[in-house]
């Protein structure tokens, strides 16, 4: 053997000692609840865009597991004595996925763009929000009048979330156009070159991300990524997803439908749990602008008649999957109260029909027949309405037609409607200011267009409060008034259930699904 051959062999052996065997990349394969059509979480209220945002970006503040606002990218902050000037100092070491530091200019550009499309951001702007970069790490917000919801706005978990992106991206992209550069400030990097629209999204660990030092809680705390790669597999058919999960081809499947839960439970390698502790707020939405429900006594009759447990039992047989909420605030809300809600009393409901002089105008129910939950709830609602003396007209259609039809303010005989069933996310039903269902600002309200000046005045007053006890007291007053006007009738919450392989640990249950803190046993 020549000296050269010996030298090469020794060098190769030394390299094996130094490098060791190749370490397999850890990959987490997930079936999300839907496809991501929009890769810009600041553009609108799409929940999948929001979930994408939590992978790629970070926020100044976030909610913990008790829905309390906690600092996230912020190290410290203070407020002037008059409540008009807020100063925020960023944590050390914050960087974007391209290695550039996160600066005050990035924060300001991102929040200005976010505020155009978000209702709370718009309210911030109405109070004269002026942003200033004091230095590279310090942001100053000056208002013309104090507002008690500043931290609630900057830490809101519902879409659009005020995520922080580079100023060069935020400033160059109009608020009504989607960004094309997804350089983020969060724990993952989006691999755009591996994106297969309608099939797969890929995220890798952001090696430059600096987590907070504390344990994760809700959407706050230390976002420590424990896998190298997360793949979102877009699988429209739920049966196919469950089969893949059982075979080990998937690790997590979000939002399992109730009829497939027994199949998942049958596998010893699969565990099931609530995806979050808020759920969706199932409700009967009432058209208060047209007969018969333009009469508040007839809306009150429904409030007396609806038993949420009866409705939920039509779609679930496991109490852990949902529960009635006799409140306009979702069950997990810090403002949840049953104040003002009458006990279920069908005799009282019938009496209210007589007092109101109900003339037999038919109640037109929009029935989205392809949606198992909505269809079942609609059938229960029809039977209940008939039992207390209403005439009904159930009109079958798909959900897309319901979405178009519910915008009509025409009489029921000309394409209008009386009732449809809906299940907005519980995040939209937490507190009075951003509450989708409670808004009673007439033509500007959600479908059904409830109109009440008292509720609107109290909602405006709520946004000026920062004291927790005062907020809770006013939230109860708003509910007491809403129990008289009845903008809609709550049914209860249904919890989204996810299935996952039992070799996983560290799954969290915040208001949006997240994939940091997860590891294999």
C-alpha positions as CSV (number, residue, x, y, z in Angstrom):
1,X,0.0,0.0,0.0
2,X,1.4,3.4,-1.0
3,X,1.9,6.3,1.5
4,X,-0.8,8.2,-0.4
5,X,-3.3,5.4,0.0
6,X,-2.6,5.1,3.7
7,X,-3.0,8.9,4.2
8,X,-6.3,9.0,2.3
9,X,-7.6,6.0,4.4
10,X,-6.6,7.6,7.7
11,X,-8.2,11.0,6.7
12,X,-11.5,9.2,5.7
13,X,-11.5,7.4,9.0
14,X,-10.9,10.6,10.9
15,X,-13.8,12.3,9.2
16,X,-16.1,9.4,10.2
17,X,-15.1,9.9,13.8
18,X,-15.6,13.6,13.6
19,X,-18.9,13.6,11.8
20,X,-20.4,10.4,13.0
21,X,-23.4,8.7,11.2
22,X,-25.9,10.9,9.4
23,X,-28.7,12.1,11.7
24,X,-32.1,11.6,10.2
25,X,-34.2,14.7,9.8
26,X,-37.2,14.8,12.2
27,X,-40.4,15.5,10.3
28,X,-43.9,16.2,11.6
29,X,-46.7,15.5,9.1
30,X,-50.0,17.3,9.7
31,X,-53.3,17.4,8.0
32,X,-54.6,20.9,8.8
33,X,-58.3,21.7,9.0
34,X,-58.2,23.2,5.4
35,X,-56.0,24.4,2.6
36,X,-54.2,27.7,2.8
37,X,-55.4,29.8,-0.1
38,X,-54.0,33.1,1.1
39,X,-50.4,33.4,2.3
40,X,-50.8,36.8,3.9
41,X,-52.3,36.8,7.5
42,X,-52.7,40.6,7.5
43,X,-55.0,40.7,4.6
44,X,-58.3,39.4,6.1
45,X,-60.1,37.2,8.5
46,X,-59.2,33.8,7.0
47,X,-58.4,31.3,9.8
48,X,-56.0,29.2,7.7
49,X,-54.0,32.4,6.8
50,X,-53.9,33.1,10.5
51,X,-52.6,29.6,11.3
52,X,-50.0,30.0,8.6
53,X,-49.0,33.3,10.2
54,X,-48.4,31.7,13.6
55,X,-45.9,29.4,12.0
56,X,-43.9,32.1,10.2
57,X,-44.3,35.3,12.2
58,X,-44.4,36.5,15.8
59,X,-46.4,39.2,17.7
60,X,-45.6,41.9,20.2
61,X,-48.1,40.4,22.7
62,X,-50.0,37.1,22.8
63,X,-52.7,35.4,24.9
64,X,-51.7,32.7,27.4
65,X,-53.6,29.6,28.3
66,X,-56.0,31.7,30.4
67,X,-56.5,34.2,27.6
68,X,-54.6,36.8,29.5
69,X,-52.4,39.2,27.4
70,X,-48.7,38.6,27.8
71,X,-45.6,40.2,26.2
72,X,-44.1,38.2,23.4
73,X,-41.6,40.2,21.2
74,X,-41.8,43.0,23.8
75,X,-39.4,43.1,26.8
76,X,-41.1,46.0,28.6
77,X,-43.6,48.8,28.1
78,X,-45.0,51.8,29.9
79,X,-48.0,54.1,29.7
80,X,-48.2,57.9,30.3
81,X,-50.3,59.2,33.2
82,X,-53.0,60.4,30.8
83,X,-53.1,57.0,28.9
84,X,-52.3,58.6,25.6
85,X,-48.7,57.6,25.1
86,X,-47.5,54.0,25.1
87,X,-43.8,53.0,24.8
88,X,-42.7,49.5,23.9
89,X,-39.2,48.1,24.1
90,X,-38.3,45.0,22.0
91,X,-36.4,42.0,23.4
92,X,-32.8,41.6,22.5
93,X,-31.8,39.2,19.8
94,X,-35.0,39.4,17.7
95,X,-34.3,38.6,14.0
96,X,-36.1,37.7,10.8
97,X,-35.6,34.4,9.0
98,X,-33.1,36.1,6.6
99,X,-30.9,37.1,9.6
100,X,-31.8,40.8,9.6
101,X,-32.6,42.2,13.1
102,X,-36.2,43.1,13.9
103,X,-36.4,46.9,14.4
104,X,-38.9,49.5,15.5
105,X,-39.4,50.4,11.8
106,X,-40.5,46.9,11.1
107,X,-43.0,46.9,13.9
108,X,-44.5,50.3,12.8
109,X,-44.8,49.3,9.1
110,X,-46.4,46.0,10.1
111,X,-48.9,47.5,12.5
112,X,-49.9,50.3,10.1
113,X,-50.7,47.7,7.4
114,X,-52.6,45.5,9.8
115,X,-54.7,48.3,11.2
116,X,-56.3,49.0,7.8
117,X,-58.0,45.6,7.7
118,X,-58.6,44.8,11.4
119,X,-61.6,46.2,13.3
120,X,-59.6,46.8,16.5
121,X,-56.8,48.4,14.4
122,X,-59.3,50.7,12.9
123,X,-60.5,51.7,16.3
124,X,-56.9,52.4,17.2
125,X,-56.6,54.7,14.1
126,X,-59.9,56.5,15.0
127,X,-58.1,57.5,18.2
128,X,-55.4,59.2,16.2
129,X,-52.7,56.5,16.4
130,X,-49.3,58.0,15.6
131,X,-46.3,55.7,15.6
132,X,-42.6,56.7,16.2
133,X,-39.4,54.8,16.2
134,X,-37.5,56.2,19.3
135,X,-34.5,54.1,18.5
136,X,-33.9,50.7,16.9
137,X,-35.6,48.8,19.7
138,X,-38.2,51.3,21.0
139,X,-41.6,52.1,19.5
140,X,-43.8,54.9,20.7
141,X,-47.6,55.0,20.1
142,X,-49.4,58.4,20.7
143,X,-53.2,58.6,20.8
144,X,-55.4,61.7,20.7
145,X,-57.6,60.1,23.4
146,X,-56.9,57.2,25.7
147,X,-58.1,53.7,24.8
148,X,-58.2,50.8,27.2
149,X,-57.9,48.1,24.6
150,X,-54.4,48.8,23.2
151,X,-52.9,45.6,24.6
152,X,-56.0,43.6,23.6
153,X,-55.6,44.8,20.0
154,X,-51.8,44.1,19.8
155,X,-52.3,40.7,21.4
156,X,-55.5,39.6,19.7
157,X,-55.4,35.9,18.7
158,X,-58.2,36.2,16.1
159,X,-57.6,37.0,12.4
160,X,-56.2,39.3,11.2
161,X,-53.5,38.9,13.9
162,X,-51.0,41.8,14.1
163,X,-48.0,39.8,13.0
164,X,-44.6,41.5,12.5
165,X,-42.9,41.3,9.1
166,X,-40.0,43.3,7.6
167,X,-40.7,46.9,6.9
168,X,-39.4,46.5,3.3
169,X,-42.3,44.0,2.8
170,X,-45.1,45.7,4.8
171,X,-44.4,49.2,3.4
172,X,-44.1,48.0,-0.2
173,X,-47.4,45.9,-0.2
174,X,-50.8,47.7,-0.2
175,X,-53.1,46.5,2.6
176,X,-55.5,45.0,0.0
177,X,-52.8,43.0,-1.8
178,X,-51.1,39.8,-0.6
179,X,-47.4,39.8,0.2
180,X,-45.2,37.6,-2.0
181,X,-42.1,37.7,0.3
182,X,-42.7,35.6,3.4
183,X,-39.6,36.4,5.4
184,X,-40.9,36.0,9.0
185,X,-40.1,36.9,12.6
186,X,-41.4,33.6,14.0
187,X,-40.2,30.1,14.9
188,X,-40.5,28.5,11.4
189,X,-39.4,29.3,7.9
190,X,-41.9,28.8,5.0
191,X,-40.2,26.8,2.2
192,X,-41.9,28.5,-0.8
193,X,-39.9,26.5,-3.2
194,X,-41.5,23.3,-1.9
195,X,-45.0,24.6,-1.8
196,X,-47.5,22.5,-3.9
197,X,-50.7,24.5,-4.0
198,X,-53.6,22.3,-2.9
199,X,-51.3,19.5,-1.8
200,X,-48.5,20.5,0.6
201,X,-46.9,23.3,2.6
202,X,-43.5,22.9,4.2
203,X,-41.9,24.7,7.1
204,X,-38.5,24.3,8.6
205,X,-37.0,25.3,12.0
206,X,-35.9,28.9,12.1
207,X,-32.4,28.5,13.5
208,X,-32.2,32.3,14.1
209,X,-35.4,32.6,16.2
210,X,-34.9,33.5,19.8
211,X,-37.7,32.0,22.0
212,X,-38.8,33.7,25.2
213,X,-37.1,32.0,28.3
214,X,-40.4,30.9,30.0
215,X,-42.5,27.8,29.3
216,X,-45.1,28.0,26.5
217,X,-48.6,28.9,27.5
218,X,-51.4,29.3,25.0
219,X,-49.9,31.4,22.2
220,X,-47.4,33.0,24.5
221,X,-44.1,32.0,26.1
222,X,-41.2,30.1,24.7
223,X,-41.8,28.9,21.2
224,X,-39.2,26.1,21.1
225,X,-39.2,24.1,17.9
226,X,-38.3,20.5,18.5
227,X,-38.5,19.1,15.0
228,X,-36.6,20.0,11.9
229,X,-39.5,20.1,9.5
230,X,-43.3,20.4,9.5
231,X,-45.3,19.3,6.5
232,X,-48.9,20.3,6.1
233,X,-50.6,17.7,3.9
234,X,-53.8,19.0,2.3
235,X,-56.2,16.0,2.4
236,X,-59.8,17.0,1.7
237,X,-61.2,13.5,2.5
238,X,-61.4,12.9,6.2
239,X,-61.6,9.1,5.9
240,X,-58.4,9.1,3.9
241,X,-56.7,11.3,6.5
242,X,-57.7,8.9,9.4
243,X,-56.5,5.9,7.4
244,X,-53.1,7.7,6.8
245,X,-52.9,8.5,10.5
246,X,-53.6,4.9,11.6
247,X,-50.9,3.7,9.1
248,X,-48.3,6.2,10.5
249,X,-48.2,8.2,7.3
250,X,-49.6,11.2,9.2
251,X,-48.7,12.4,12.7
252,X,-51.7,14.8,13.4
253,X,-55.1,15.3,11.8
254,X,-57.0,18.4,12.8
255,X,-60.8,18.7,13.2
256,X,-61.9,15.1,13.2
257,X,-65.7,14.8,12.3
258,X,-67.8,13.1,15.0
259,X,-68.6,10.1,12.8
260,X,-65.0,9.2,12.5
261,X,-64.0,9.5,16.1
262,X,-64.9,5.8,16.9
263,X,-62.6,4.7,14.0
264,X,-59.7,6.8,15.5
265,X,-60.4,5.6,19.0
266,X,-60.2,1.9,17.8
267,X,-56.4,2.3,17.1
268,X,-54.1,1.9,20.1
269,X,-51.6,4.2,18.3
270,X,-54.0,7.2,18.1
271,X,-55.0,9.6,20.8
272,X,-57.8,12.2,20.6
273,X,-58.2,15.5,22.4
274,X,-59.7,19.0,22.1
275,X,-57.8,21.1,19.6
276,X,-58.6,24.1,21.8
277,X,-60.7,25.0,24.8
278,X,-62.8,27.7,23.1
279,X,-64.6,25.9,20.3
280,X,-67.1,27.3,17.9
281,X,-70.2,29.2,19.0
282,X,-73.2,27.6,17.4
283,X,-76.1,30.0,17.2
284,X,-79.5,30.7,15.6
285,X,-79.1,33.9,13.6
286,X,-82.3,35.9,13.4
287,X,-83.3,38.5,10.7
288,X,-84.6,41.4,12.9
289,X,-85.4,43.6,9.9
290,X,-88.3,41.5,8.5
291,X,-91.5,39.9,9.9
292,X,-92.0,38.0,12.0
293,X,-88.8,38.7,13.9
294,X,-88.8,42.4,13.5
295,X,-91.0,42.1,16.6
296,X,-88.7,41.8,19.7
297,X,-91.3,39.7,21.6
298,X,-91.1,37.0,19.0
299,X,-87.3,37.0,19.3
300,X,-87.7,36.8,23.1
301,X,-90.0,33.8,22.5
302,X,-87.1,32.0,20.8
303,X,-84.8,32.8,23.7
304,X,-87.3,31.2,26.1
305,X,-87.7,28.1,23.9
306,X,-84.2,27.1,22.8
307,X,-82.5,24.4,24.9
308,X,-78.9,24.1,23.7
309,X,-78.6,20.6,25.0
310,X,-81.4,19.4,22.8
311,X,-79.7,20.9,19.7
312,X,-76.3,19.6,20.6
313,X,-77.6,16.1,21.2
314,X,-78.7,15.9,17.6
315,X,-75.0,16.0,16.4
316,X,-72.9,14.7,19.3
317,X,-73.2,11.9,21.8
318,X,-70.2,12.7,23.9
319,X,-70.6,15.6,26.4
320,X,-66.9,16.4,26.1
321,X,-67.4,17.4,22.5
322,X,-69.7,20.3,23.3
323,X,-71.9,22.0,25.9
324,X,-74.8,24.6,26.0
325,X,-73.9,28.2,26.8
326,X,-76.8,30.3,28.0
327,X,-74.8,33.5,27.4
328,X,-73.9,35.8,24.6
329,X,-70.3,35.3,25.6
330,X,-68.7,32.0,24.7
331,X,-68.3,29.6,27.6
332,X,-64.6,30.1,28.1
333,X,-64.8,33.9,27.9
334,X,-63.7,35.8,31.1
335,X,-67.0,37.7,30.7
336,X,-69.2,34.6,30.6
337,X,-72.4,35.2,32.5
338,X,-75.9,33.8,32.5
339,X,-77.4,37.0,33.8
340,X,-80.6,37.9,32.1
341,X,-81.1,34.6,30.4
342,X,-84.5,33.1,31.1
343,X,-85.0,29.4,31.9
344,X,-86.2,27.3,29.1
345,X,-90.0,27.6,29.2
346,X,-92.1,26.6,26.2
347,X,-95.4,27.8,27.8
348,X,-93.8,31.3,28.2
349,X,-92.7,31.2,24.6
350,X,-96.2,30.4,23.4
351,X,-97.6,33.2,25.6
352,X,-95.2,35.7,24.0
353,X,-96.4,34.7,20.5
354,X,-100.0,35.6,21.6
355,X,-98.9,38.9,23.2
356,X,-97.0,39.8,20.1
357,X,-100.1,39.1,17.9
358,X,-98.2,36.7,15.7
359,X,-100.1,36.6,12.4
360,X,-98.8,33.4,10.9
361,X,-96.1,34.9,8.8
362,X,-93.9,31.9,7.9
363,X,-90.4,31.6,9.4
364,X,-88.0,30.9,6.4
365,X,-85.1,28.7,7.6
366,X,-82.1,28.4,5.3
367,X,-80.9,24.8,5.5
368,X,-77.3,24.1,4.3
369,X,-78.1,20.4,3.7
370,X,-74.5,19.3,2.9
371,X,-73.3,20.4,6.3
372,X,-74.3,17.7,8.8
373,X,-74.3,20.0,11.9
374,X,-76.2,22.9,10.3
375,X,-78.8,20.5,8.7
376,X,-79.4,18.7,12.1
377,X,-79.7,22.0,14.0
378,X,-82.1,23.4,11.4
379,X,-84.3,20.3,11.7
380,X,-84.4,20.7,15.5
381,X,-85.1,24.4,15.1
382,X,-88.0,23.7,12.7
383,X,-89.6,21.2,15.1
384,X,-89.2,23.6,18.0
385,X,-90.7,26.6,16.2
386,X,-93.7,24.5,15.2
387,X,-94.2,23.3,18.8
388,X,-94.6,26.9,20.1
389,X,-96.9,28.0,17.3
390,X,-94.8,29.3,14.4
391,X,-95.4,28.4,10.8
392,X,-92.2,27.3,9.1
393,X,-90.7,27.1,5.6
394,X,-87.5,25.2,5.4
395,X,-85.6,25.9,2.2
396,X,-82.8,23.4,1.3
397,X,-79.6,24.7,-0.4
398,X,-75.8,24.4,-0.1
399,X,-73.7,26.6,2.2
400,X,-72.5,28.8,-0.6
401,X,-76.1,29.6,-1.4
402,X,-76.8,30.4,2.3
403,X,-73.8,32.8,2.3
404,X,-75.3,34.6,-0.7
405,X,-78.9,34.5,0.5
406,X,-78.2,35.7,4.0
407,X,-77.0,39.1,2.6
408,X,-80.5,39.8,1.3
409,X,-82.7,42.3,3.2
410,X,-85.7,41.5,1.0
411,X,-89.0,40.2,2.6
412,X,-89.2,36.4,2.9
413,X,-91.5,36.3,-0.1
414,X,-88.9,38.0,-2.3
415,X,-85.8,35.9,-1.6
416,X,-85.3,37.0,2.0
417,X,-84.9,34.9,5.1
418,X,-85.8,34.6,8.8
419,X,-83.2,32.2,10.4
420,X,-80.0,30.5,9.5
421,X,-77.7,28.5,11.8
422,X,-74.0,29.5,12.0
423,X,-71.0,28.5,14.1
424,X,-68.5,31.4,14.2
425,X,-65.2,30.7,16.0
426,X,-65.5,31.3,19.8
427,X,-62.7,33.9,19.5
428,X,-65.2,36.2,17.8
429,X,-67.6,35.9,20.8
430,X,-65.2,36.6,23.7
431,X,-65.8,40.3,24.6
432,X,-68.2,43.1,23.6
433,X,-66.0,45.2,21.3
434,X,-65.0,42.6,18.7
435,X,-68.1,40.4,19.3
436,X,-69.4,39.4,15.9
437,X,-72.9,38.5,17.1
438,X,-73.6,41.3,19.6
439,X,-72.9,44.2,17.2
440,X,-76.1,46.1,17.0
441,X,-75.1,48.9,14.7
442,X,-78.0,48.4,12.3
443,X,-77.0,48.2,8.7
444,X,-73.3,47.7,9.7
445,X,-74.1,44.8,12.0
446,X,-73.6,41.1,11.0
447,X,-76.3,39.4,9.0
448,X,-79.7,39.9,10.8
449,X,-78.8,43.5,11.3
450,X,-79.8,44.0,14.9
451,X,-80.2,47.7,15.8
452,X,-79.9,49.1,19.3
453,X,-78.3,52.3,20.4
454,X,-78.0,51.3,24.0
455,X,-75.8,48.2,23.2
456,X,-73.7,50.3,20.8
457,X,-73.1,53.0,23.5
458,X,-72.1,50.4,26.0
459,X,-69.8,48.7,23.6
460,X,-68.1,52.0,22.9
461,X,-67.7,52.6,26.6
462,X,-66.3,49.2,27.2
463,X,-63.4,49.9,24.8
464,X,-62.4,52.9,27.0
465,X,-62.0,50.8,30.1
466,X,-58.8,49.1,31.3
467,X,-59.9,47.9,34.8
468,X,-60.9,44.3,34.7
469,X,-63.7,44.6,37.3
470,X,-65.3,47.5,35.5
471,X,-65.1,45.7,32.2
472,X,-66.9,42.6,33.7
473,X,-69.6,44.7,35.2
474,X,-70.3,46.5,31.9
475,X,-70.1,43.3,29.9
476,X,-73.0,42.0,32.1
477,X,-75.0,45.1,31.5
478,X,-74.6,44.6,27.8
479,X,-75.8,41.0,28.1
480,X,-78.9,42.1,30.1
481,X,-79.8,44.5,27.4
482,X,-79.1,41.9,24.7
483,X,-81.4,39.5,26.4
484,X,-84.2,42.0,25.7
485,X,-83.3,42.8,22.1
486,X,-82.1,39.3,21.2
487,X,-79.7,39.9,18.3
488,X,-79.4,36.1,18.0
489,X,-80.0,33.0,20.2
490,X,-77.0,31.0,21.4
491,X,-77.0,27.2,21.2
492,X,-73.7,26.3,22.8
493,X,-70.1,25.5,21.9
494,X,-68.8,22.5,19.9
495,X,-65.1,21.6,20.4
496,X,-62.9,20.8,17.5
497,X,-61.2,17.4,18.1
498,X,-57.8,16.4,16.7
499,X,-56.3,13.0,16.5
500,X,-52.5,12.3,16.8
501,X,-50.0,9.5,17.1
502,X,-49.3,8.5,20.7
503,X,-45.5,8.8,20.3
504,X,-45.9,12.6,20.2
505,X,-45.5,14.8,23.3
506,X,-45.9,18.5,24.0
507,X,-49.0,19.3,22.0
508,X,-50.5,22.6,23.1
509,X,-54.2,23.7,23.0
510,X,-54.2,27.5,22.2
511,X,-56.9,29.3,20.2
512,X,-55.0,28.5,17.0
513,X,-53.2,25.2,16.2
514,X,-49.4,25.6,16.6
515,X,-46.5,23.2,16.1
516,X,-43.7,24.4,18.4
517,X,-43.0,22.4,21.6
518,X,-43.9,19.0,19.9
519,X,-41.4,16.1,20.1
520,X,-41.4,12.4,19.7
521,X,-41.0,10.1,22.7
